[in-house]
Amino acid sequence: MTDNDTHDRANAAETDGGVATGAAQAHQETDYLGSEVNILDPSTPYMRDHLRIVWTGFAVWVLAIWGPVTLTRIAPGPMTSQIPILGFPLHYFLVAFGAPTSALILSFWYSRKRDALDEKYGIDHGTPTETERGAEVAAADGGSDE
């Protein structure tokens, strides 16, 4: 084993315990805390892909929350008429049932997309690794106490 191999293994565990593999290794030396982050122009492919997921989810959330309200303003007749099954006005049902249901669906969708993104970039949050100090940490736990 060479000194470079040892150095590379140590760097893989220095962050939050996750092990960077594949595409994530190209950005292992990026100083994320010291550099300015622009949410409109992300600096790495991982950030761009993650931001695309966030903006897509935000757009769906805006439609789910504000869509029924906007439609009630545009077309009050059909939106304020009672639906035959439950007897509620359509706009009330869409806001009272549709908004929380869409938020729940969006949270599951986001978690699946984020897991797929982490897999694409080789980020493993569940595998504990040993740091230089000898503590075992996983990416999900935020590191170890000193």
N, C-alpha and C positions, 0 to 999 in steps of 0.2 A: 504494500500500500504506500502511495506517495504522499508527500505533504499536501499536495493540492487536493487529493481525495479526502483527507482528514479535514482540511479547511472547508471544502464543499459540504461535507456532512455536518459540520458544526454550524455553518451558515443556514442550513436548512432548518435547524431547530431553534435558532436564535429569535425568531419572530414570536409568534403566539403558540407555537407547538405544532402547527400544521406543517406538512411536508410538501414543498413545492416540487412538482414534477411536470414534465412536458412543457407546454407553452408558458406556464407560470415561472419557470426558471429563467426565462429571458428577462423578466422584470424583477428578479430577486435583489438586484442592487439598487432599485429605485428607492429614493428617499421620499416616501409618501408623506411623512409627518413634517418634513422640512420644506417641501415644495408646495406651491400654490395649487389648489384644486379648482378647476373651472368646470362646473356642472354642465355648461353648454358646449364645452370642447374638451372632453376627457383626454388624458395623456396616454393611456394604455388601452389595448384592445379589451382587456377584462373590464375596465371601467366603462368603456363605450358600450359593451354588451350588457352590463348591469344597468346602466342608465337607460338603455332602450327598454329593458324590462320594466323599470320604474315608471318611465313616461307612458308606456302602454297601459300599465295598471292604473295610473292616474287618470288617463283619458277615459277608460272604462268606468272608473269610479265616478267621475264627473257626470258622465251620461246616466249612470244608474241613479245618482242622487238628484241631479238637477233636471234630468229628462222629464219626469212626470210633472214637476213644477212648471217647467217651460211649456210643456204641452197643454197644461191646464190654462195657462195664460193665452196660448195661441188658439186652442180649440176647447173652450169651456163646456160646450154642449156634450160631446161624447165623454169627456173626462169626468164630468160631474154626474153623469147618469149612473144609476145603480147597476152593478153586475148581478146577473140573475142567480148565481149560485149562493153567494153569501149575503147579498143585499147591501153591501157597502158601495159607496161611490168609487169609481175606478181609480181616481187619483189618490184616494185615501189608501186603497189596497196596495197600489204600486209603491207608495212611500212607506207604509207600515210593514209590508211583507217583503217587497222587492229590494229595498235599501239594505236591511240587515242580511238578507239572504245573499245579495250580490257581494257584500263585504266579506262574508264567510267564504264564498266561492273564490273571490279574489285573493284571500289570504292563502288558501290551498294552492291556487294557481301560482302565486308568487313563490311559495316554498318549493314547489316542483321545478319551476323555471330556475330558481337560484341553485337548487341541487344539481340540475343539469349543467348550469354554467360552471359551477365548481368542478364538476366531473370533467367538463371540456378542458378546463385549464389545469387539471391535475391537482386540485386542492382537496386534501383529505382532512376533514374536521374530527373524525372519530378515532384516528390512530394516535394513541399517546406516544410521544417521543421523549427522549432524554435530552435535557439542556446541558449547557456547559457546567452548570452548578450541580448537576446530577439529579435534579428534580424531574419527575415525569409529569408532563403536561399535555393537554390536548388543546386544539385550537378553540374549542367551544368554551373552555373554562377561563379564558383570558390570561393564562400564564400561571406562574407559581409565586407564592409569597417568598420574600427574602428573609 
